[in-house]
Amino acid sequence: MQPRLFARPGPAACGWLLAGVLWAVAPPLRAQTAAPPAAAPAAQHAGFIKTVQGTVRLVDAAGQAQPAQPGSALRVSDSVQTGDDGSAGLVLRDGTTLVVGPRSRMDVRDYRFESTAQDGGMLIGLLSGSLRMITGLLGKSHPEAVRVQTQTATIGIRGTDFIVSTEAP
């Protein structure tokens, strides 16, 4: 099945419905929230988990899974996996906001951001489920460097607010 992409061109538009779920958690994110982790240097992580609702696991590159918690660091090669009742809000270092819906698996495949030059790139993988992204500084300054990849397509982002939904093969 081909991924579905829903784009919202401006802040005046409202009311997207994605299986009646994704907008239930965004905006505003209604769950436990946390500030960015203070102890981890910015170069070591892509961002952090801002909100968690229901069952959400954070799986590292070695395959070690742990329950996701607000404030958990999100690193390149980490995977966020949500259960039937789960959703998570993530914030990347450039200000990009991601909301992962129920029954989803999202991977941070590549993330580089140099804050002084506002330069870098990101590749987010959505293996199953739904994802809402509101691009940050990278999407504004280098939109060609922001990509979302699904099982069947890679989507180039041009600095907007959008939702992608896909089904597991």
C-alpha positions as a Python dict, from the first residue, in 0.01 Angstrom:
ca = {
    (1, 'M'): (0, 0, 0),
    (2, 'Q'): (126, 346, -86),
    (3, 'P'): (181, 591, 200),
    (4, 'R'): (-71, 871, 235),
    (5, 'L'): (53, 1225, 276),
    (6, 'F'): (-166, 1501, 413),
    (7, 'A'): (-23, 1855, 410),
    (8, 'R'): (-155, 2157, 591),
    (9, 'P'): (-33, 2469, 407),
    (10, 'G'): (-82, 2723, 682),
    (11, 'P'): (-176, 2778, 1043),
    (12, 'A'): (-526, 2896, 950),
    (13, 'A'): (-622, 2547, 828),
    (14, 'C'): (-759, 2320, 1094),
    (15, 'G'): (-912, 1985, 1164),
    (16, 'W'): (-714, 1702, 1006),
    (17, 'L'): (-841, 1359, 1083),
    (18, 'L'): (-608, 1062, 1059),
    (19, 'A'): (-793, 752, 1170),
    (20, 'G'): (-946, 971, 1439),
    (21, 'V'): (-630, 947, 1647),
    (22, 'L'): (-334, 1165, 1559),
    (23, 'W'): (-504, 1497, 1626),
    (24, 'A'): (-620, 1365, 1962),
    (25, 'V'): (-261, 1400, 2080),
    (26, 'A'): (-153, 1710, 1887),
    (27, 'P'): (-176, 2011, 1923),
    (28, 'P'): (-138, 2074, 2207),
    (29, 'L'): (30, 1755, 2319),
    (30, 'R'): (-180, 1637, 2613),
    (31, 'A'): (42, 1409, 2816),
    (32, 'Q'): (338, 1414, 3046),
    (33, 'T'): (587, 1669, 2919),
    (34, 'A'): (953, 1732, 2981),
    (35, 'A'): (1225, 1982, 2906),
    (36, 'P'): (1528, 1881, 2696),
    (37, 'P'): (1778, 1666, 2881),
    (38, 'A'): (2038, 1898, 3035),
    (39, 'A'): (2312, 1642, 3094),
    (40, 'A'): (2358, 1518, 2736),
    (41, 'P'): (2556, 1740, 2499),
    (42, 'A'): (2363, 1841, 2186),
    (43, 'A'): (2612, 1665, 1957),
    (44, 'Q'): (2529, 1328, 2115),
    (45, 'H'): (2156, 1331, 2053),
    (46, 'A'): (1909, 1427, 1785),
    (47, 'G'): (1645, 1548, 2029),
    (48, 'F'): (1430, 1426, 2315),
    (49, 'I'): (1097, 1270, 2398),
    (50, 'K'): (863, 1551, 2500),
    (51, 'T'): (541, 1361, 2570),
    (52, 'V'): (435, 1001, 2617),
    (53, 'Q'): (84, 863, 2622),
    (54, 'G'): (8, 493, 2662),
    (55, 'T'): (263, 229, 2561),
    (56, 'V'): (576, 373, 2398),
    (57, 'R'): (916, 203, 2372),
    (58, 'L'): (1251, 351, 2278),
    (59, 'V'): (1479, 98, 2105),
    (60, 'D'): (1850, 181, 2060),
    (61, 'A'): (2084, 72, 1778),
    (62, 'A'): (2183, -241, 1975),
    (63, 'G'): (1818, -350, 1999),
    (64, 'Q'): (1783, -269, 2368),
    (65, 'A'): (1425, -157, 2440),
    (66, 'Q'): (1310, 52, 2732),
    (67, 'P'): (988, 236, 2812),
    (68, 'A'): (1004, 589, 2669),
    (69, 'Q'): (970, 866, 2923),
    (70, 'P'): (943, 1243, 2889),
    (71, 'G'): (1298, 1378, 2884),
    (72, 'S'): (1455, 1065, 2732),
    (73, 'A'): (1729, 1149, 2481),
    (74, 'L'): (1661, 1052, 2119),
    (75, 'R'): (1973, 950, 1926),
    (76, 'V'): (2045, 874, 1562),
    (77, 'S'): (1957, 506, 1499),
    (78, 'D'): (1695, 503, 1778),
    (79, 'S'): (1349, 371, 1706),
    (80, 'V'): (1025, 487, 1867),
    (81, 'Q'): (758, 216, 1881),
    (82, 'T'): (404, 277, 2002),
    (83, 'G'): (140, 28, 2111),
    (84, 'D'): (-231, 26, 2033),
    (85, 'D'): (-286, 293, 2300),
    (86, 'G'): (43, 478, 2251),
    (87, 'S'): (158, 806, 2106),
    (88, 'A'): (467, 1018, 2158),
    (89, 'G'): (571, 1376, 2095),
    (90, 'L'): (937, 1436, 2005),
    (91, 'V'): (1136, 1755, 1961),
    (92, 'L'): (1456, 1758, 1756),
    (93, 'R'): (1743, 2000, 1817),
    (94, 'D'): (1643, 2228, 1526),
    (95, 'G'): (1292, 2267, 1668),
    (96, 'T'): (1126, 2006, 1443),
    (97, 'T'): (827, 1852, 1621),
    (98, 'L'): (720, 1493, 1553),
    (99, 'V'): (408, 1318, 1680),
    (100, 'V'): (410, 941, 1642),
    (101, 'G'): (62, 788, 1644),
    (102, 'P'): (-65, 453, 1774),
    (103, 'R'): (68, 125, 1631),
    (104, 'S'): (367, 303, 1478),
    (105, 'R'): (737, 249, 1433),
    (106, 'M'): (955, 549, 1351),
    (107, 'D'): (1335, 542, 1311),
    (108, 'V'): (1578, 834, 1327),
    (109, 'R'): (1798, 718, 1038),
    (110, 'D'): (2008, 1031, 1003),
    (111, 'Y'): (2016, 1363, 1187),
    (112, 'R'): (2277, 1635, 1170),
    (113, 'F'): (2224, 1992, 1283),
    (114, 'E'): (2482, 2263, 1330),
    (115, 'S'): (2303, 2542, 1514),
    (116, 'T'): (2540, 2826, 1429),
    (117, 'A'): (2507, 2782, 1052),
    (118, 'Q'): (2160, 2624, 1076),
    (119, 'D'): (2292, 2352, 846),
    (120, 'G'): (2248, 1976, 840),
    (121, 'G'): (1998, 1716, 732),
    (122, 'M'): (1755, 1454, 854),
    (123, 'L'): (1610, 1127, 736),
    (124, 'I'): (1319, 987, 935),
    (125, 'G'): (1195, 635, 859),
    (126, 'L'): (829, 545, 911),
    (127, 'L'): (798, 167, 895),
    (128, 'S'): (434, 153, 1005),
    (129, 'G'): (166, 371, 1154),
    (130, 'S'): (136, 748, 1140),
    (131, 'L'): (361, 1046, 1189),
    (132, 'R'): (295, 1418, 1205),
    (133, 'M'): (590, 1651, 1146),
    (134, 'I'): (617, 2025, 1186),
    (135, 'T'): (953, 2120, 1043),
    (136, 'G'): (1195, 2341, 1235),
    (137, 'L'): (1502, 2539, 1131),
    (138, 'L'): (1631, 2271, 891),
    (139, 'G'): (1301, 2270, 703),
    (140, 'K'): (1310, 2649, 676),
    (141, 'S'): (1677, 2696, 585),
    (142, 'H'): (1746, 2371, 392),
    (143, 'P'): (1415, 2208, 298),
    (144, 'E'): (1589, 1976, 50),
    (145, 'A'): (1776, 1817, 344),
    (146, 'V'): (1460, 1700, 523),
    (147, 'R'): (1323, 1361, 415),
    (148, 'V'): (1075, 1101, 539),
    (149, 'Q'): (1116, 747, 410),
    (150, 'T'): (849, 476, 411),
    (151, 'Q'): (860, 116, 286),
    (152, 'T'): (764, 230, -65),
    (153, 'A'): (858, 597, -97),
    (154, 'T'): (1086, 878, 14),
    (155, 'I'): (916, 1212, 64),
    (156, 'G'): (1108, 1538, 28),
    (157, 'I'): (981, 1803, 266),
    (158, 'R'): (953, 2169, 178),
    (159, 'G'): (908, 2334, 517),
    (160, 'T'): (552, 2268, 626),
    (161, 'D'): (325, 2079, 862),
    (162, 'F'): (223, 1736, 733),
    (163, 'I'): (103, 1387, 826),
    (164, 'V'): (224, 1057, 678),
    (165, 'S'): (44, 729, 734),
    (166, 'T'): (158, 384, 620),
    (167, 'E'): (74, 23, 687),
    (168, 'A'): (316, -257, 769),
    (169, 'P'): (385, -490, 473),
}
